[in-house]
Amino acid sequence: MSSYEDFYNKLESSYANGEITQADYVDGLQNAYDSILDNLQAVQDLDKEMLEYYGNTLDLAEDELSKYTD
């Protein structure tokens, strides 16, 4: 998360020092926000895939155990 914090601090400093316009500042904030949302979505997608994989693995293990216990 420090990269977002670094980006924000640099953006804030640039705006405070008059190096960028308010529009550029807002665009930078929007880009950072969009990037964070994209990363969160990727984490949620990965979590969903891992749960599905885990469920499938348990099903396969149960099938294998059933072969030996039946």
Biopython code that builds the backbone (N, CA, C, O; Angstrom):
import numpy as np
from Bio.PDB.StructureBuilder import StructureBuilder

atoms = [
    (1, "MET", "N", (0.823, -1.195, 0.000)),
    (1, "MET", "CA", (0.000, 0.000, 0.000)),
    (1, "MET", "C", (0.864, 1.255, 0.000)),
    (1, "MET", "O", (0.382, 2.341, -0.321)),
    (2, "SER", "N", (2.122, 1.115, 0.353)),
    (2, "SER", "CA", (2.965, 2.304, 0.420)),
    (2, "SER", "C", (3.094, 2.988, -0.936)),
    (2, "SER", "O", (3.283, 4.203, -0.992)),
    (3, "SER", "N", (2.996, 2.234, -2.030)),
    (3, "SER", "CA", (3.107, 2.874, -3.341)),
    (3, "SER", "C", (1.951, 3.842, -3.568)),
    (3, "SER", "O", (2.134, 4.902, -4.167)),
    (4, "TYR", "N", (0.753, 3.477, -3.087)),
    (4, "TYR", "CA", (-0.366, 4.413, -3.192)),
    (4, "TYR", "C", (-0.148, 5.618, -2.290)),
    (4, "TYR", "O", (-0.453, 6.751, -2.660)),
    (5, "GLU", "N", (0.381, 5.358, -1.103)),
    (5, "GLU", "CA", (0.658, 6.455, -0.184)),
    (5, "GLU", "C", (1.727, 7.372, -0.762)),
    (5, "GLU", "O", (1.614, 8.595, -0.675)),
    (6, "ASP", "N", (2.754, 6.790, -1.348)),
    (6, "ASP", "CA", (3.810, 7.585, -1.983)),
    (6, "ASP", "C", (3.242, 8.415, -3.126)),
    (6, "ASP", "O", (3.549, 9.598, -3.268)),
    (7, "PHE", "N", (2.402, 7.767, -3.942)),
    (7, "PHE", "CA", (1.780, 8.471, -5.060)),
    (7, "PHE", "C", (0.934, 9.633, -4.544)),
    (7, "PHE", "O", (1.016, 10.749, -5.056)),
    (8, "TYR", "N", (0.117, 9.355, -3.521)),
    (8, "TYR", "CA", (-0.744, 10.396, -2.960)),
    (8, "TYR", "C", (0.087, 11.542, -2.387)),
    (8, "TYR", "O", (-0.217, 12.711, -2.626)),
    (9, "ASN", "N", (1.119, 11.215, -1.643)),
    (9, "ASN", "CA", (1.969, 12.263, -1.051)),
    (9, "ASN", "C", (2.636, 13.118, -2.122)),
    (9, "ASN", "O", (2.720, 14.339, -1.986)),
    (10, "LYS", "N", (3.105, 12.482, -3.175)),
    (10, "LYS", "CA", (3.726, 13.218, -4.272)),
    (10, "LYS", "C", (2.697, 14.094, -4.978)),
    (10, "LYS", "O", (2.978, 15.244, -5.315)),
    (11, "LEU", "N", (1.518, 13.551, -5.197)),
    (11, "LEU", "CA", (0.438, 14.312, -5.825)),
    (11, "LEU", "C", (0.052, 15.508, -4.957)),
    (11, "LEU", "O", (-0.098, 16.624, -5.455)),
    (12, "GLU", "N", (-0.105, 15.269, -3.683)),
    (12, "GLU", "CA", (-0.466, 16.329, -2.732)),
    (12, "GLU", "C", (0.597, 17.427, -2.713)),
    (12, "GLU", "O", (0.273, 18.614, -2.729)),
    (13, "SER", "N", (1.856, 17.024, -2.680)),
    (13, "SER", "CA", (2.962, 17.974, -2.667)),
    (13, "SER", "C", (3.002, 18.786, -3.959)),
    (13, "SER", "O", (3.191, 20.002, -3.933)),
    (14, "SER", "N", (2.825, 18.106, -5.081)),
    (14, "SER", "CA", (2.845, 18.808, -6.368)),
    (14, "SER", "C", (1.727, 19.842, -6.457)),
    (14, "SER", "O", (1.920, 20.943, -6.972)),
    (15, "TYR", "N", (0.574, 19.472, -5.953)),
    (15, "TYR", "CA", (-0.555, 20.414, -5.983)),
    (15, "TYR", "C", (-0.304, 21.575, -5.023)),
    (15, "TYR", "O", (-0.548, 22.732, -5.365)),
    (16, "ALA", "N", (0.181, 21.267, -3.828)),
    (16, "ALA", "CA", (0.439, 22.313, -2.833)),
    (16, "ALA", "C", (1.505, 23.295, -3.311)),
    (16, "ALA", "O", (1.451, 24.481, -2.982)),
    (17, "ASN", "N", (2.475, 22.806, -4.085)),
    (17, "ASN", "CA", (3.548, 23.656, -4.595)),
    (17, "ASN", "C", (3.201, 24.337, -5.914)),
    (17, "ASN", "O", (4.031, 25.044, -6.486)),
    (18, "GLY", "N", (1.984, 24.128, -6.395)),
    (18, "GLY", "CA", (1.545, 24.761, -7.625)),
    (18, "GLY", "C", (2.139, 24.152, -8.885)),
    (18, "GLY", "O", (2.125, 24.773, -9.947)),
    (19, "GLU", "N", (2.656, 22.949, -8.769)),
    (19, "GLU", "CA", (3.271, 22.285, -9.920)),
    (19, "GLU", "C", (2.235, 21.655, -10.849)),
    (19, "GLU", "O", (2.509, 21.439, -12.030)),
    (20, "ILE", "N", (1.053, 21.362, -10.322)),
    (20, "ILE", "CA", (-0.028, 20.814, -11.136)),
    (20, "ILE", "C", (-1.310, 21.584, -10.851)),
    (20, "ILE", "O", (-1.451, 22.220, -9.807)),
    (21, "THR", "N", (-2.233, 21.517, -11.786)),
    (21, "THR", "CA", (-3.513, 22.220, -11.621)),
    (21, "THR", "C", (-4.444, 21.391, -10.743)),
    (21, "THR", "O", (-4.186, 20.225, -10.445)),
    (22, "GLN", "N", (-5.522, 22.028, -10.346)),
    (22, "GLN", "CA", (-6.530, 21.323, -9.556)),
    (22, "GLN", "C", (-7.125, 20.166, -10.370)),
    (22, "GLN", "O", (-7.387, 19.089, -9.834)),
    (23, "ALA", "N", (-7.333, 20.403, -11.669)),
    (23, "ALA", "CA", (-7.872, 19.343, -12.535)),
    (23, "ALA", "C", (-6.914, 18.152, -12.591)),
    (23, "ALA", "O", (-7.349, 17.002, -12.532)),
    (24, "ASP", "N", (-5.621, 18.424, -12.703)),
    (24, "ASP", "CA", (-4.631, 17.342, -12.714)),
    (24, "ASP", "C", (-4.610, 16.609, -11.376)),
    (24, "ASP", "O", (-4.458, 15.388, -11.328)),
    (25, "TYR", "N", (-4.762, 17.356, -10.305)),
    (25, "TYR", "CA", (-4.808, 16.778, -8.965)),
    (25, "TYR", "C", (-6.000, 15.825, -8.837)),
    (25, "TYR", "O", (-5.860, 14.696, -8.367)),
    (26, "VAL", "N", (-7.167, 16.298, -9.261)),
    (26, "VAL", "CA", (-8.377, 15.479, -9.195)),
    (26, "VAL", "C", (-8.233, 14.253, -10.099)),
    (26, "VAL", "O", (-8.623, 13.152, -9.712)),
    (27, "ASP", "N", (-7.681, 14.432, -11.289)),
    (27, "ASP", "CA", (-7.451, 13.299, -12.190)),
    (27, "ASP", "C", (-6.508, 12.278, -11.558)),
    (27, "ASP", "O", (-6.730, 11.072, -11.672)),
    (28, "GLY", "N", (-5.474, 12.749, -10.902)),
    (28, "GLY", "CA", (-4.543, 11.858, -10.229)),
    (28, "GLY", "C", (-5.217, 11.071, -9.118)),
    (28, "GLY", "O", (-4.979, 9.873, -8.963)),
    (29, "LEU", "N", (-6.066, 11.753, -8.340)),
    (29, "LEU", "CA", (-6.804, 11.062, -7.288)),
    (29, "LEU", "C", (-7.744, 10.016, -7.876)),
    (29, "LEU", "O", (-7.865, 8.910, -7.350)),
    (30, "GLN", "N", (-8.410, 10.381, -8.976)),
    (30, "GLN", "CA", (-9.342, 9.445, -9.623)),
    (30, "GLN", "C", (-8.595, 8.225, -10.154)),
    (30, "GLN", "O", (-9.065, 7.095, -10.017)),
    (31, "ASN", "N", (-7.436, 8.453, -10.756)),
    (31, "ASN", "CA", (-6.637, 7.340, -11.275)),
    (31, "ASN", "C", (-6.196, 6.399, -10.151)),
    (31, "ASN", "O", (-6.233, 5.178, -10.302)),
    (32, "ALA", "N", (-5.780, 6.978, -9.027)),
    (32, "ALA", "CA", (-5.368, 6.161, -7.887)),
    (32, "ALA", "C", (-6.552, 5.368, -7.344)),
    (32, "ALA", "O", (-6.423, 4.184, -7.031)),
    (33, "TYR", "N", (-7.697, 6.021, -7.236)),
    (33, "TYR", "CA", (-8.913, 5.369, -6.752)),
    (33, "TYR", "C", (-9.301, 4.216, -7.679)),
    (33, "TYR", "O", (-9.612, 3.120, -7.214)),
    (34, "ASP", "N", (-9.282, 4.465, -8.983)),
    (34, "ASP", "CA", (-9.615, 3.426, -9.962)),
    (34, "ASP", "C", (-8.648, 2.249, -9.868)),
    (34, "ASP", "O", (-9.057, 1.092, -9.973)),
    (35, "SER", "N", (-7.384, 2.545, -9.673)),
    (35, "SER", "CA", (-6.374, 1.497, -9.552)),
    (35, "SER", "C", (-6.605, 0.656, -8.304)),
    (35, "SER", "O", (-6.479, -0.568, -8.343)),
    (36, "ILE", "N", (-6.939, 1.302, -7.216)),
    (36, "ILE", "CA", (-7.223, 0.571, -5.975)),
    (36, "ILE", "C", (-8.443, -0.321, -6.169)),
    (36, "ILE", "O", (-8.436, -1.476, -5.744)),
    (37, "LEU", "N", (-9.484, 0.195, -6.802)),
    (37, "LEU", "CA", (-10.678, -0.620, -7.048)),
    (37, "LEU", "C", (-10.367, -1.811, -7.947)),
    (37, "LEU", "O", (-10.867, -2.912, -7.716)),
    (38, "ASP", "N", (-9.547, -1.596, -8.968)),
    (38, "ASP", "CA", (-9.147, -2.694, -9.850)),
    (38, "ASP", "C", (-8.403, -3.770, -9.067)),
    (38, "ASP", "O", (-8.636, -4.962, -9.266)),
    (39, "ASN", "N", (-7.515, -3.352, -8.183)),
    (39, "ASN", "CA", (-6.761, -4.311, -7.373)),
    (39, "ASN", "C", (-7.673, -5.064, -6.415)),
    (39, "ASN", "O", (-7.504, -6.266, -6.210)),
    (40, "LEU", "N", (-8.630, -4.370, -5.832)),
    (40, "LEU", "CA", (-9.577, -5.034, -4.940)),
    (40, "LEU", "C", (-10.417, -6.057, -5.698)),
    (40, "LEU", "O", (-10.686, -7.146, -5.190)),
    (41, "GLN", "N", (-10.828, -5.706, -6.907)),
    (41, "GLN", "CA", (-11.605, -6.639, -7.721)),
    (41, "GLN", "C", (-10.770, -7.873, -8.062)),
    (41, "GLN", "O", (-11.274, -8.996, -8.042)),
    (42, "ALA", "N", (-9.501, -7.658, -8.371)),
    (42, "ALA", "CA", (-8.614, -8.783, -8.673)),
    (42, "ALA", "C", (-8.465, -9.695, -7.459)),
    (42, "ALA", "O", (-8.439, -10.917, -7.605)),
    (43, "VAL", "N", (-8.369, -9.121, -6.277)),
    (43, "VAL", "CA", (-8.255, -9.918, -5.052)),
    (43, "VAL", "C", (-9.551, -10.703, -4.817)),
    (43, "VAL", "O", (-9.513, -11.873, -4.438)),
    (44, "GLN", "N", (-10.694, -10.051, -5.044)),
    (44, "GLN", "CA", (-11.973, -10.755, -4.879)),
    (44, "GLN", "C", (-12.100, -11.899, -5.881)),
    (44, "GLN", "O", (-12.565, -12.984, -5.531)),
    (45, "ASP", "N", (-11.696, -11.663, -7.107)),
    (45, "ASP", "CA", (-11.747, -12.708, -8.128)),
    (45, "ASP", "C", (-10.841, -13.877, -7.749)),
    (45, "ASP", "O", (-11.230, -15.037, -7.883)),
    (46, "LEU", "N", (-9.651, -13.574, -7.283)),
    (46, "LEU", "CA", (-8.722, -14.617, -6.858)),
    (46, "LEU", "C", (-9.293, -15.402, -5.681)),
    (46, "LEU", "O", (-9.179, -16.627, -5.634)),
    (47, "ASP", "N", (-9.899, -14.706, -4.742)),
    (47, "ASP", "CA", (-10.504, -15.355, -3.589)),
    (47, "ASP", "C", (-11.605, -16.314, -4.041)),
    (47, "ASP", "O", (-11.695, -17.437, -3.546)),
    (48, "LYS", "N", (-12.431, -15.876, -4.969)),
    (48, "LYS", "CA", (-13.506, -16.722, -5.483)),
    (48, "LYS", "C", (-12.931, -17.965, -6.174)),
    (48, "LYS", "O", (-13.424, -19.076, -5.975)),
    (49, "GLU", "N", (-11.890, -17.770, -6.983)),
    (49, "GLU", "CA", (-11.260, -18.893, -7.665)),
    (49, "GLU", "C", (-10.649, -19.879, -6.672)),
    (49, "GLU", "O", (-10.743, -21.092, -6.855)),
    (50, "MET", "N", (-10.024, -19.352, -5.624)),
    (50, "MET", "CA", (-9.407, -20.222, -4.624)),
    (50, "MET", "C", (-10.471, -21.029, -3.875)),
    (50, "MET", "O", (-10.269, -22.211, -3.597)),
    (51, "LEU", "N", (-11.595, -20.401, -3.549)),
    (51, "LEU", "CA", (-12.666, -21.124, -2.874)),
    (51, "LEU", "C", (-13.232, -22.223, -3.763)),
    (51, "LEU", "O", (-13.522, -23.323, -3.292)),
    (52, "GLU", "N", (-13.388, -21.926, -5.041)),
    (52, "GLU", "CA", (-13.881, -22.929, -5.979)),
    (52, "GLU", "C", (-12.880, -24.080, -6.103)),
    (52, "GLU", "O", (-13.261, -25.250, -6.079)),
    (53, "TYR", "N", (-11.620, -23.741, -6.234)),
    (53, "TYR", "CA", (-10.572, -24.763, -6.333)),
    (53, "TYR", "C", (-10.546, -25.632, -5.079)),
    (53, "TYR", "O", (-10.444, -26.856, -5.165)),
    (54, "TYR", "N", (-10.639, -24.997, -3.925)),
    (54, "TYR", "CA", (-10.627, -25.724, -2.659)),
    (54, "TYR", "C", (-11.824, -26.665, -2.582)),
    (54, "TYR", "O", (-11.694, -27.817, -2.169)),
    (55, "GLY", "N", (-12.990, -26.162, -2.983)),
    (55, "GLY", "CA", (-14.194, -26.996, -2.980)),
    (55, "GLY", "C", (-14.048, -28.185, -3.912)),
    (55, "GLY", "O", (-14.413, -29.307, -3.561)),
    (56, "ASN", "N", (-13.513, -27.937, -5.102)),
    (56, "ASN", "CA", (-13.302, -29.029, -6.053)),
    (56, "ASN", "C", (-12.304, -30.046, -5.523)),
    (56, "ASN", "O", (-12.478, -31.251, -5.707)),
    (57, "THR", "N", (-11.270, -29.562, -4.871)),
    (57, "THR", "CA", (-10.258, -30.453, -4.297)),
    (57, "THR", "C", (-10.873, -31.325, -3.203)),
    (57, "THR", "O", (-10.577, -32.516, -3.116)),
    (58, "LEU", "N", (-11.716, -30.739, -2.384)),
    (58, "LEU", "CA", (-12.387, -31.529, -1.344)),
    (58, "LEU", "C", (-13.310, -32.576, -1.952)),
    (58, "LEU", "O", (-13.379, -33.706, -1.469)),
    (59, "ASP", "N", (-14.016, -32.200, -3.006)),
    (59, "ASP", "CA", (-14.897, -33.156, -3.685)),
    (59, "ASP", "C", (-14.097, -34.328, -4.248)),
    (59, "ASP", "O", (-14.500, -35.483, -4.108)),
    (60, "LEU", "N", (-12.974, -34.032, -4.881)),
    (60, "LEU", "CA", (-12.129, -35.093, -5.428)),
    (60, "LEU", "C", (-11.570, -35.987, -4.329)),
    (60, "LEU", "O", (-11.511, -37.207, -4.479)),
    (61, "ALA", "N", (-11.162, -35.375, -3.230)),
    (61, "ALA", "CA", (-10.638, -36.150, -2.106)),
    (61, "ALA", "C", (-11.728, -37.046, -1.531)),
    (61, "ALA", "O", (-11.472, -38.197, -1.177)),
    (62, "GLU", "N", (-12.927, -36.521, -1.441)),
    (62, "GLU", "CA", (-14.050, -37.317, -0.933)),
    (62, "GLU", "C", (-14.328, -38.499, -1.862)),
    (62, "GLU", "O", (-14.577, -39.613, -1.400)),
    (63, "ASP", "N", (-14.284, -38.251, -3.169)),
    (63, "ASP", "CA", (-14.482, -39.333, -4.141)),
    (63, "ASP", "C", (-13.422, -40.423, -3.987)),
    (63, "ASP", "O", (-13.739, -41.612, -4.008)),
    (64, "GLU", "N", (-12.169, -40.013, -3.832)),
    (64, "GLU", "CA", (-11.084, -40.982, -3.663)),
    (64, "GLU", "C", (-11.250, -41.774, -2.373)),
    (64, "GLU", "O", (-11.031, -42.985, -2.354)),
    (65, "LEU", "N", (-11.635, -41.102, -1.304)),
    (65, "LEU", "CA", (-11.838, -41.807, -0.031)),
    (65, "LEU", "C", (-13.000, -42.789, -0.132)),
    (65, "LEU", "O", (-12.960, -43.873, 0.449)),
    (66, "SER", "N", (-14.027, -42.402, -0.869)),
    (66, "SER", "CA", (-15.181, -43.282, -1.029)),
    (66, "SER", "C", (-14.796, -44.571, -1.755)),
    (66, "SER", "O", (-15.351, -45.632, -1.468)),
    (67, "LYS", "N", (-13.859, -44.485, -2.681)),
    (67, "LYS", "CA", (-13.403, -45.687, -3.397)),
    (67, "LYS", "C", (-12.811, -46.699, -2.430)),
    (67, "LYS", "O", (-12.970, -47.906, -2.616)),
    (68, "TYR", "N", (-12.131, -46.216, -1.403)),
    (68, "TYR", "CA", (-11.452, -47.103, -0.471)),
    (68, "TYR", "C", (-12.367, -47.556, 0.673)),
    (68, "TYR", "O", (-12.135, -48.600, 1.282)),
    (69, "THR", "N", (-13.383, -46.783, 0.954)),
    (69, "THR", "CA", (-14.247, -47.139, 2.082)),
    (69, "THR", "C", (-15.473, -47.920, 1.648)),
    (69, "THR", "O", (-16.144, -48.522, 2.486)),
    (70, "ASP", "N", (-15.783, -47.924, 0.357)),
    (70, "ASP", "CA", (-16.971, -48.656, -0.109)),
    (70, "ASP", "C", (-16.708, -50.116, -0.294)),
    (70, "ASP", "O", (-17.608, -50.861, -0.681)),
]
sb = StructureBuilder()
sb.init_structure("model")
sb.init_model(0)
sb.init_chain("A")
sb.init_seg("    ")
for serial, (resi, resn, name, xyz) in enumerate(atoms, 1):
    if name == "N":
        sb.init_residue(resn, " ", resi, " ")
    sb.init_atom(name, np.array(xyz, "f"), 0.0, 1.0, " ", f" {name:<3s}", serial, name[0])
structure = sb.get_structure()
